[in-house]
Amino acid sequence: MPTGVYKHKPHSEETKRKIGLGNKGKFAFKETREKMSKAHLGKRPSLETRKKMRESQPIMCGKNNSNWKGGTIANGYIYIYQSEHPFANSGKYVFEHRLVIEQRLGRYLTKKEAVHHLGEIDDNRPHMLMVFSSNSAHIRFHYNPDNVKPEEIIFDGRQLKNRGGKL
């Protein structure tokens, strides 16, 4: 016999009875068989019945969900619940820093545009954020801020702070 292949010992009569092998796939114990409901043994509900069942159940997303935490979650970054946002993730959340910049610019950010935090990642005030036209420009800014062309910077929060402008 090749290595790694083992023959199983045959089941004892007691084991066969316990797991139901002695009854050719049926349950060995009469009380177990009796406990099974007709729903498990019967046919599936009709398509119409299933539609009615779905319609009668409330929609369990957003405020209707029992796990609702007020629309924000955080794992370093802060997310805001925005079900209608075109770039929301699968849970319908969007990064708060992206929302702040979008409000400031008056348009949605594209998927290519990258937001940079000048301070802590949970500080989403406009003067603490920058937006770059690409992630490449964002990474270059991390290594050498002088290596980024001015046209690659879409929004610069440092100018707000330096000018003492509206925040």
N, C-alpha and C positions, 0 to 999 in steps of 0.2 A: 504494500500500500504506500502511495507517495506521502512524503512528510507534509504535515499540516492538515491532513484529511483524517478525521476521526469518525469512527462509527459510534452512534449513540446507542446507549443501552436501551432495550425495549422498555416501555412504560409498564409498571406493575398494574395489576388489576385495580388496586385501590386508586392509583393516580388516574387511570383511564376513567374510572367512575367519577372522580372529582372534576376532571376537566371536560368530561362529556365525550371522550373518544369511544367509549363503549356503546354509545347510542347513535353512532354514525352522524355526528354533527349536531344532534339535538341536545338540549340541556338534560343533564343527568338527574337533576332533582326536580320532582314534580312541583314543589312550592315555588321554585325559581321561574319555571315555565308559566305558572299561574299568575305570578306577579307582573309579568310583562303586559303592558297596556295594549289595547287594540290599535292605538296610534302607531306603535312600532311594528305591529304585525300586518296592519291594514294598508290600504292604498294611500298614496300621496294626495293632499287636497287639490281640488281642481284649480285651474289657472285663475278663474274668476274669484274663487275663495281666497287664493293667495294675494290677489290684487286688493281685495277688500281688507285683508289683514294688514297689508303694507300701508294703505291709506289711513287706517284707523290709528296707526302709531304716530306719535309726534316726531317732528324732525329733531334729531338729537345733536345739532351742531350749534356753536356759539352759546348764547345765554341759556338755551334749552338743555344743554348738556350738564350732567351732574358734576363734572369735573371743571366747570367754568371757574376761572380764577381772575375774572375781571378784565381779561383781554391782554395781559402782559405776561411774558415769561422771560426769565433771564438765565443765562449761563455765561456770565461775563458780559455778553451783549444783551441788549433789551429788545424784545420783539413786541410788536403791537398787533392785535387781531384786526385784520383788514380783509374781509371775505371778498370784496369786490376789486381788490388791487390786482392789476394784470401780472405782477411779478411776485405774488404771494407764494409761499412754499406750499407743500401738500396739506399742511395743517391750517392754511389760510392766515399765516403770520408773516409780517414784514419787519425787517430791521428798523428800529426807531431812527437811527442816524440817516438812513435813506429817506424816510418820510420827512424828516426835518429839512434835508437838502431839497427834496422835491417841492416842498411848500415854499422854500426860499426862491427856487428857480422858476416855479410856476409850471413845471412839467415833470413827467416821469423820467427817472434815470434809465438809461439803457442797461442791458446786461453787461456790456463791456466797461461801463464807467465804474470806477472804484472809489470808495470813500475812505479817507484816511483820518484817524483820530490824532489830534496834536497832543492830547493828554491821555487820561484814562479812557478805556473803551466804553465805560458806562456814562461818560460825560458827553452828552449829545447836544450841547449848546452850539449854535451856528459858528461862533468865533473859535470853537475848538475842533472844527472840521475842515477838511479839504476834499475836493473832488478832482480826480484825474480822468482823462479821456480813455485810459487803458490801464490794465493791471501792470503792464510793463513799466509805464511811467511811474506808477505808485511804488513799485519795487525799487526802481532807480532812485526815487526820492529818499527811500530808507537808507540807501548806501551813500548817496551824495546829493543833497538837495539842489546843488548848483547844476546837476547833470540833467535837469528836466527843463524842456523848452516852455516858455510862457504860454504858448498856444495849447499845450497839453494839460494845463491847469484850468479847469472849468469854473471852479469856485475856490476861493482862498479865504478862509476864516481869519487868517492872521491880519489881513487888511482891515477887517471890521474892528478888531481890537486896537490896531495901531491908529486908526482914524478916530476912534472913540465914537463910531457910528452906532446906529440902532442895532440892538441885539435881538 
